[in-house]
């Protein structure tokens, strides 16, 4: 079975890549946070090939993604 992070879980040498601090994996969906400060965006992709991008302030994002966005914004602002 293909994995969004690369590799194949049916292969004995299956080893997905590690997530960066700007990525959140929820189920089969990978959320990537790009940009800094007020210009942050979140892109989304899943194993079915669906993908989209939105503002990092979008309230429809999962809470795990919203929390990571807040954490990155605080780090960028030096607080």
N, C-alpha and C positions, 0 to 999 in steps of 0.2 A: 504494500500500500504506500503510495507516494506521501511525502511529508512536506509541508510548507517550508520547513527549514533545510530541506535537501536530504537526499538519501532515500532508502526504501526500508520500511520496518520489517519486511519479510526476508531481507538479506542478512546473513549472519554478521557482517561487518557494519551493520547500520550504526551510523554515528552522526546525528544531526549537528549542525553548527550551533555555537552558543549565541544566546540573545545578547544584544548590546543594551546599554542603559536607556536607549531611546526606542526600544521595542517591547511590546507586550503581546504575548501569545495567549489567546483565549480559545480553547477548543482547537478547531482547524483554521482559525483566523489570526492573522498577524497584523498588528497595528504598529506603524512606524511613525515616530514624531520627528519632524524636520523643522529647521529654522531655530531662531532664538528670540526670547523676549516677546514682543507684541506680534511678531510675524511668524509664529509657530503654526504649523499645519499637521494634520494627521492623515496618513494614507493607510488604506486597508486593502488586504488581499487574502483570499482563501484558496484552498486546494481545488475548488471548482473553477478557478480563473476569474472570479469576480474581483473587481478592484474599484476604488473611488478615493477621493481626497476631500477633506473638509477643514474648516477652521478648527484650531485646537480648543476654541471656546464653545464648540457645539455641545449643547446639553444632551443630545441624543447618544453621545459616546458612552461606552460602558464605564462604570465608576472606577475600575482599575486603570483605565486609560486616562481619565480625568485626574486621578490622583498622581499619576506619573507626570502629567503635564504640569500640575501645580508644583511638584518637586523640582522639575527642571527649570521652571520659571524662577523659583526662589533661589536656586543655585546660580542662575544667570544674573540675577539682580544682586547677588552677594549678601543675601540675608540669612 
